[in-house]
Amino acid sequence: MGSGDEVNLPWVEKYRPQNLSDLISHKEIISTIQKFIEEDRLPHLLFYGPPGTGKTSTILACAKQLYSPKEFNSMVLELNASDDRGIDVVRGAVLSFASTRTIFRSGFKLVILDEADAMTNDAQNALRRVVEKFTENTRFCFICNYLSKIIPALQSRCTRFRFGPLALEQMMPRVQHVIEQEKVEVTEDGMQALVTLAKGDMRKALNILQSTYMGFELVNEENVYQCVGHPLRKDIENIVNWMLNENFTTAYNNTHKLKTVKGLALQDVVTEVHTYVHRIEFPKNVRIHLLEKMADIEHRIAAGTSEKIQLGSLVAAFQIARDMVMDES
């Protein structure tokens, strides 16, 4: 791919690992797969875990290691959830690809079924026989987010690997590499905000980085939070402060105004306030009261109720908590 082609690529694709040594985490999984490839004993694979943890990158890196660029298209069949993968495709395209032998090349073909948890049960059942019948010249790799959505019969035919969320120290060097390559100006708190918001999802970290850079050029904490519409820590501190120290009307009006000006969703505010509550030294019964009330509020927001009324409920919960603390002291 020429450098001209790469200019418009999203950074997620531009910096996708090209070989197994480029992958930044899950060293045990990668060394195991590397051993399988070296010994030419690759089993059927099942990768599962949250998004952005390197499942697709790992199998594509394996495929690039197994086949030369010329062979790639004839030896690898990659089907995604966006492709039609119903029972007809399994009986047609997948079956005909798996059943044809490679004349000029020894070794096996590779079928990658990405987002396999979106496949119907009928299609998964149709695959059982295909996987077994053509093991001699074809290997299957299933990739999914939820293992429970893959039928047990397919699970038992594969070697399973779980890709967990990435740790902060694993993400930092890779994000740093992209920052250096793209010459992005990033502050220390901006970097911290990036990896905190990503929650172990490398794709999300790079997407937030690129969006913030394109929107503000300087990637600092405030710009990152503003870009993703997430409440800042100091905003949450202010909200909790108002709810505990001001009267109901002032607390409600101030919080509502802040929400409107910053364009915050009450769902995000409740999530962050929940984390913040655990840091405050409340008596046990007060904390339980707050957590119960916030759980109810979150449930009601999910059901589609009015944000204004639920905000009133949140302020009221903290006002009652304040009275409970006063009564105890």
Phi, psi and omega in degrees: 000127181287160182295333178297324180292332188277347185300316185268001181289140171298147184299331179302318180277322182300323183252021177295132182303136182265338177216171187299328182289342179282341184290139192264350186217186178052050184304322183295316181298314184293320179293325178295314181294321178302318179295317178304315184293315181299321181272001180057042181229045183290123177275182169289142186243150173225111179257130177220158181148174184296164181295155173071022182253005172102017183291306181294319180301321182296312184289326178292323176295321177298314181298321180292330179284325183283323187236148176284162181306326180294319184281337191313308185293329181274341185256343184239129173246115181247121178241132182250172179298334181286340176277161176284119180229041177284186184298328180293320180292321179297318181284337182260274187301311183294315182297314182292326178293315184290327187277339180279131181275158177269122187279312188269004186217134175278173180099188188240161172272167181231126175250119180253118178251094183281149181051051183293341180290350177269358180281146179290159178298325179297315180296319179296319179295323179294333181286335185309310183290320181299314181302315183289316189292325187249026180302329184301320184236006179219140173243142179253144172230117178261136179235130180208164175270325184240112182297327184295343181269001175261131184295143184306325182299323177284321179303318185289342180272355186240160169268122187266140174228129178261126177261106181278169176301148183283145177282157182303317184291339176280324183284323186309306184299322182291318178297319179300319180299315180296318180300316180293317181296322184266359180054052181268141177270113184234135176269166181299315181290332177294317179298316181297318180297321179303305185287333178292314182291331182291333179050049175081010180251107185296322181298317181295319181300314182290324178294318178295318180301312182294318181297316181295318181297318182287330182276324189233347185069308177272126180260093174240176187305312185298316181294322180297311181296322180292322182296319182267359178069031181258141181294139177288157179300319182291331176295317180295318177301316179298315182300311181298320179300313179298314185294331182267335188245342181259169174283170188304310186298313181298312182300315182296312183296315180299314182293318180296321180295315180299316179301317183291314182297317184270352180066042183270150175266140181300326178306312180293321180298313181299317180301314182289322178297322178302314178297320184293323181301325180292341181271346182270141181280078176267151169299154186306311185296329179290316180298317179299317179302313183295316182296320178297314182297318181292326176297317178298317181297315181298320179297318182290324177297316180299330180280354174094026180280174183290132180294326182297314181294320181291329176294319176301319179297320180295314179298316180299319180300319181287327178294318178295320179299319179298316178296323179296320179295318180298318181295326183284328185278000000 
